[in-house]
Amino acid sequence: MVDENITVSDNSDIDEGGTAELRGYLSKWTNYIHGWQDRFIVLKDSTLSYYKSELESNLGCRGALCLKKAKVKPHEFDDCRFDVSVNDCVWYLRASNPEEKQQWIDILESFKVESGYGTSSDSSSNGGGLRRHGSVTSLQSTGSNGRTSRRLTEKIAELDTYSELLSKQSVQLQQYFDKCVAACPQINDEIVEAIDAVKLVDGGADMRTYTGEVRATGASFRATCGATLATLQHCVDLLRRREKQARQAEELYMALKNQLTEARLASKPGPDHEEGPHSTLPDDEFYDAVETGFDKMEEERCARVAPPAERTRDQVELPPPALDNRLTVHSLWPEINRISTEQIQAAFEEVGGGIGWQLFAEEGDMRMYRREMEVDGMVMDPLKAMHKVRGVSAREMCHYFFNPRYRYEWETTLETMTIVEEISSDALVFHQTFKRIWPASQRDALFWSHVRAAEDNTYAVTNHSTSNTDYPPNSGACIRLFVTVCLACRSSWPAGAAPTRDNITTSIAYCSTVNPGGWAPAGVLRAVYKREYPKFLKRFTSYVVDQCRGKPLAI
């Protein structure tokens, strides 16, 4: 995490409602694998929202919290961290420095005060939504807390004794005051007349006999009152100390519990956070984790050492213009021929009409379409991409897509690849495992791949799942994918001219139907498709253009 890349801007303008507005970058905890990630946070119209970056802030937020009843709590040990929670939904946020953290907290708290939902001291100290015990006596322990309880019991017993003493002393003093009233002459309230205490005492022998007793009782009353107040103060101090000890014990307990949970999940994520219909991981964190995994794969690909400028290409390995006879006698030939023919025919069909194709991504000559489809709760949306590439032929595009020699160079998600069977020069059976992206389970695929030529300067590669007793599905840690993929390419150039790198254009139709083999959030899968398929197609076509640069055109 680079602190210099986190910037916070405080918009001092106040909107019509008079509420503060703030936006900027903070680190947000995503999950136990990828940890803290920079996210663009926006406070506006009583809502705290976050985006992956400022550039994506107009595409819809990844998540949002209503601040009216949110709890904001600064972290006890981390000076740069604070948490925002509503019920069981907690955002763990971190600023680049304590001043920036305090700025966010002040704005959030001031908003809550203005909206009438100010955070009380109790709610801000109880873990921002974490449950606490009902009272300070809910934690029982030995040691200093136990000694405090015993001392408090002793002080309460002392107060009971002082109460009895004060009651007796007040009765005695009241009796003396009654005698004084009886012995005192009638005094008119309207006449200012001083009472001579000495004269009153000397007025009779009965009054003189009470003088010493009254003085002793008054002194005892004053001493008892002082002792009572001192004991009450001591009780208050003991209660404060006991409450502090209980709070510290509870905070220590919660901190240790959280550390244990984090360590357990970090070492081996539990089933509640894994892929599955009962996963407790929110969709936004699921997507964040998957997206971060793809980003890291892309970074690894870009960081690879570029191959030498001089590249060689065996012309014999280009897709043959005619079918290999070895394929036509293989047991898979009827299936390969039927599916390949259907896929090539469907590849260049129009996407309009009542078929239900929806445009979900568009960039330059590229158009991405999908039809939403779910089978047994699993997303199986058929996808179709239309693209145009200049300077390469259809045969060259299919050569690099089919040939396993180059697959690691453009397929970033590939972990292992095994050629199960070499049927012919234009048909192979592959088993591939893909890199795991937590929290999704690792996937593998077993499929045949066939490349063939068609009319109108067209070449196509079709991949379709198959079975093999040596590679049973779901027998290990991987979940088996079932795929049907077709890359169909058709080249064109000006009529009457010979094709060259300068005048040739290849139209590409990429069709894909993938059964993920296991459950994953539908919204997450569709978001991943929307993000990754255009990137894949651009990456692959750019790779082919780069490979063919400066080489003879193969038609």
RABEL-V622523 format. One line per field, one symbol per residue. burial: 1 if it has 9 or more other C-alpha atoms within 8 Angstrom, else 0. A space follows every 10 residues. Layout:
BEGIN
burial->???
END
This chain:
BEGIN
burial->0000010100 1001000011 1111111111 1101011111 1111011111 1110011000 1101111101 1111100011 1111110001 1111110101 1001101111 1111001110 0011011110 0000010000 0000111110 1100110110 0100110011 0110010011 0000000000 0000000001 1100001101 1001001101 1001101100 1101100110 1110111001 0000000000 0101110010 0011100010 1011111111 1111001100 0000000000 0000001111 0011001000 0010010011 0011001000 0000001010 1100011111 1001000111 1111111111 1111111111 1110011101 0101001010 0111111111 1111101111 1111111111 1110001111 1111100000 0000000111 1111111111 1011000000 1011111111 1111111011 0001101101 0001000011 1011100100 00100
END
